[in-house]
Amino acid sequence: MPLILFQLFCARLGLQTLVLEKASDLRAGGAALTIWRNAWRALDVLGVGEELRNQYYLLAGSHVVSLQGKVIHQLSFGNCSRGGLNEVRAIERSALLEALAKPLPAGTIRFKSKVVNVRKGTKKTYNEVELEDGTIIASKVLVGCDGVRSEVAKSLGVKEPSFVGQCAIRGVADYPAGHDYGSMLLQFLGRGSRAGVVPISSTKVYWFVCFKSSSAVVRKVEPEVLKQEALEHLKSWCKKNLEEFSSLIENSPNHTVTRSALRHRWSLPLVSPSLAADGITLAGDALHPITPNLGQGGCLALEDGVILARELYNAVFARKSMNAEDMDTNIKCALDAYAKQRWYRFFPLTVKSFFIGFLSMLELWPVIYARDSFGVKVALQPDRFLKHTLYDCGELPIPS
Ligand SMILES: Cc1cc2nc3c(=O)[nH]c(=O)nc-3n(C[C@H](O)[C@H](O)[C@H](O)COP(=O)(O)OP(=O)(O)OC[C@H]3O[C@@H](n4cnc5c(N)ncnc54)[C@H](O)[C@@H]3O)c2cc1C
């Protein structure tokens, strides 16, 4: 996703770029993503915000609902004192990918191209990427956007993200005749589980159930089994909450239902390997695997695309004359600057998201009581809770 965004900018500059994708087409599954103000900014910078905005609901706010079905906290996205309206919409993942890929020149995305190895190339090419079919591709700049299990991250010596002991099942319910969920994001806090309902459009509603799990192994399981598993985790909830979810789950076409193990990585400066070296860097989940409790993984990935494009443009393409050596130095500086900027952005969010996940999975009744009585109100105070969405990734230079 961030790479496609980056490519869009490169296409505008007339630069030769290539996206290597192991799948045979753009991934249609993956349910939906909640896109917050900070990511709308990134989408607008590339001119694809408006097209998506027109298809998806503007969410008015969020209700936090207890196990007993009581609304324990309300949050309005419209009246944040800082930054004004907080634009929040859930959008289908497939629509996001399509909107980003559509303006790219034909052939920019090369499907069925699984990267199996990354190695140092000659002085001229920096690095070489080996594909599953044996093809070798040389590149000056390699950006690994290959998700949580990134091959490119491995080549930098970055360790695999760790499983946080939680899994999530997600789906998108279809109501061809319309639904009556309105435009509020509903968050249900349970005991060892949490769930959410996010209206996407007049006919679609995204839902998710997160729960504790001892195993990160995600086997290929039939969607019907996943639906049952999701309901199983909600069975101690009050009748009203359970009925609400049963209907959503029943109305979800099988292809929209997926299960994921939740992972994150705490990259620490001086301790963890560098996130940029030898013309290689990372973006998206490969750079910052984060638990989904803030709904920010994809949003951060979109910011990455804009910032990386700007750093490279300013360091390399905006300069009029440059010899090969200067070019190497400038690329190195640009990638280092990008990795550093992004660390300051994603690290605090990785920590915040983990703690929100921890609080929402509590199991001891007295602690749950304290959380639901006053903890939620303190933690979800809008100006504090939504502060990270004020982040502005900035503009992209206009190529001359
Ligand atoms: C339960 C859950 C809920 C979430 N909710 C939200 C939300 O509401 N809002 C939000 O912003 N984020 C959310 N996220 C996070 C979001 O899904 C990710 O941050 C986002 O998908 C990251 O995009 P990416 O392109 O970096 O990685 P991915 O989406 O994982 O894409 C990686 C791509 O690389 C390809 N690839 C992988 N390996 C190779 C290889 N070796 N060679 C070639 N290609 C390869 C894959 O096929 C894939 O197309 C959620 C995540 C989960 C698990």
The ligand as an SDF file (V2000), in Angstrom:
LIG
                    3D

 53 58  0  0  0  0  0  0  0  0999 V2000
   -7.4630   -7.0010   12.7670 C   0  0  0  0  0  0  0  0  0  0  0  0
   -6.8080   -5.8160   12.1200 C   0  0  0  0  0  0  0  0  0  0  0  0
   -7.5010   -4.6100   11.9970 C   0  0  0  0  0  0  0  0  0  0  0  0
   -6.8870   -3.5030   11.4190 C   0  0  0  0  0  0  0  0  0  0  0  0
   -7.5860   -2.3240   11.3460 N   0  0  0  0  0  0  0  0  0  0  0  0
   -6.9840   -1.2400   10.8220 C   0  0  0  0  0  0  0  0  0  0  0  0
   -7.6960   -0.0070   10.7140 C   0  0  0  0  0  0  0  0  0  0  0  0
   -8.8630    0.0850   11.0830 O   0  0  0  0  0  0  0  0  0  0  0  0
   -7.0540    1.0830   10.2040 N   0  0  0  0  0  0  0  0  0  0  0  0
   -5.7590    0.9980    9.7650 C   0  0  0  0  0  0  0  0  0  0  0  0
   -5.2270    2.0170    9.3010 O   0  0  0  0  0  0  0  0  0  0  0  0
   -5.0620   -0.1530    9.8530 N   0  0  0  0  0  0  0  0  0  0  0  0
   -5.6350   -1.2760   10.3530 C   0  0  0  0  0  0  0  0  0  0  0  0
   -4.9550   -2.4560   10.4070 N   0  0  0  0  0  0  0  0  0  0  0  0
   -3.5600   -2.4870    9.9370 C   0  0  0  0  0  0  0  0  0  0  0  0
   -3.4800   -2.6010    8.4210 C   0  0  0  0  0  0  0  0  0  0  0  0
   -4.1800   -3.7310    7.9550 O   0  0  0  0  0  0  0  0  0  0  0  0
   -2.0150   -2.7210    8.0160 C   0  0  0  0  0  0  0  0  0  0  0  0
   -1.2510   -1.7850    8.7180 O   0  0  0  0  0  0  0  0  0  0  0  0
   -1.8470   -2.4660    6.5350 C   0  0  0  0  0  0  0  0  0  0  0  0
   -2.5200   -3.4680    5.8150 O   0  0  0  0  0  0  0  0  0  0  0  0
   -0.3770   -2.4840    6.1770 C   0  0  0  0  0  0  0  0  0  0  0  0
   -0.2500   -2.4180    4.7920 O   0  0  0  0  0  0  0  0  0  0  0  0
    1.0860   -2.9610    4.1080 P   0  0  0  0  0  0  0  0  0  0  0  0
    0.9120   -2.6740    2.6650 O   0  0  0  0  0  0  0  0  0  0  0  0
    2.2720   -2.4580    4.8150 O   0  0  0  0  0  0  0  0  0  0  0  0
    1.0940   -4.5480    4.3700 O   0  0  0  0  0  0  0  0  0  0  0  0
    0.1010   -5.6790    3.7950 P   0  0  0  0  0  0  0  0  0  0  0  0
   -1.2810   -5.1500    3.7240 O   0  0  0  0  0  0  0  0  0  0  0  0
    0.3830   -6.8860    4.5960 O   0  0  0  0  0  0  0  0  0  0  0  0
    0.6190   -5.8820    2.3160 O   0  0  0  0  0  0  0  0  0  0  0  0
    1.8480   -6.4890    2.0610 C   0  0  0  0  0  0  0  0  0  0  0  0
    1.8660   -6.8590    0.5860 C   0  0  0  0  0  0  0  0  0  0  0  0
    3.1340   -7.4080    0.2680 O   0  0  0  0  0  0  0  0  0  0  0  0
    2.9590   -8.6220   -0.4330 C   0  0  0  0  0  0  0  0  0  0  0  0
    4.1120   -9.4740   -0.1130 N   0  0  0  0  0  0  0  0  0  0  0  0
    4.3840  -10.0460    1.0910 C   0  0  0  0  0  0  0  0  0  0  0  0
    5.5310  -10.7450    1.0220 N   0  0  0  0  0  0  0  0  0  0  0  0
    5.9940  -10.5840   -0.2310 C   0  0  0  0  0  0  0  0  0  0  0  0
    7.1360  -11.0790   -0.9150 C   0  0  0  0  0  0  0  0  0  0  0  0
    8.0440  -11.8370   -0.2980 N   0  0  0  0  0  0  0  0  0  0  0  0
    7.3040  -10.7350   -2.2180 N   0  0  0  0  0  0  0  0  0  0  0  0
    6.3930   -9.9430   -2.8530 C   0  0  0  0  0  0  0  0  0  0  0  0
    5.2780   -9.4690   -2.2640 N   0  0  0  0  0  0  0  0  0  0  0  0
    5.0890   -9.7900   -0.9750 C   0  0  0  0  0  0  0  0  0  0  0  0
    1.6340   -9.1820    0.0430 C   0  0  0  0  0  0  0  0  0  0  0  0
    1.0610  -10.0700   -0.8790 O   0  0  0  0  0  0  0  0  0  0  0  0
    0.8140   -7.9060    0.2250 C   0  0  0  0  0  0  0  0  0  0  0  0
    0.1670   -7.5240   -0.9530 O   0  0  0  0  0  0  0  0  0  0  0  0
   -5.5520   -3.5950   10.9560 C   0  0  0  0  0  0  0  0  0  0  0  0
   -4.8610   -4.8070   11.0530 C   0  0  0  0  0  0  0  0  0  0  0  0
   -5.4800   -5.9090   11.6180 C   0  0  0  0  0  0  0  0  0  0  0  0
   -4.7010   -7.2100   11.7070 C   0  0  0  0  0  0  0  0  0  0  0  0
  1  2  1  0
  2  3  1  0
  2 52  2  0
  3  4  2  0
  4  5  1  0
  4 50  1  0
  5  6  2  0
  6  7  1  0
  6 13  1  0
  7  8  2  0
  7  9  1  0
  9 10  1  0
 10 11  2  0
 10 12  1  0
 12 13  2  0
 13 14  1  0
 14 15  1  0
 14 50  1  0
 15 16  1  0
 16 17  1  0
 16 18  1  0
 18 19  1  0
 18 20  1  0
 20 21  1  0
 20 22  1  0
 22 23  1  0
 23 24  1  0
 24 25  2  0
 24 26  1  0
 24 27  1  0
 27 28  1  0
 28 29  2  0
 28 30  1  0
 28 31  1  0
 31 32  1  0
 32 33  1  0
 33 34  1  0
 33 48  1  0
 34 35  1  0
 35 36  1  0
 35 46  1  0
 36 37  1  0
 36 45  1  0
 37 38  2  0
 38 39  1  0
 39 40  1  0
 39 45  2  0
 40 41  1  0
 40 42  2  0
 42 43  1  0
 43 44  2  0
 44 45  1  0
 46 47  1  0
 46 48  1  0
 48 49  1  0
 50 51  2  0
 51 52  1  0
 52 53  1  0
M  END
$$$$
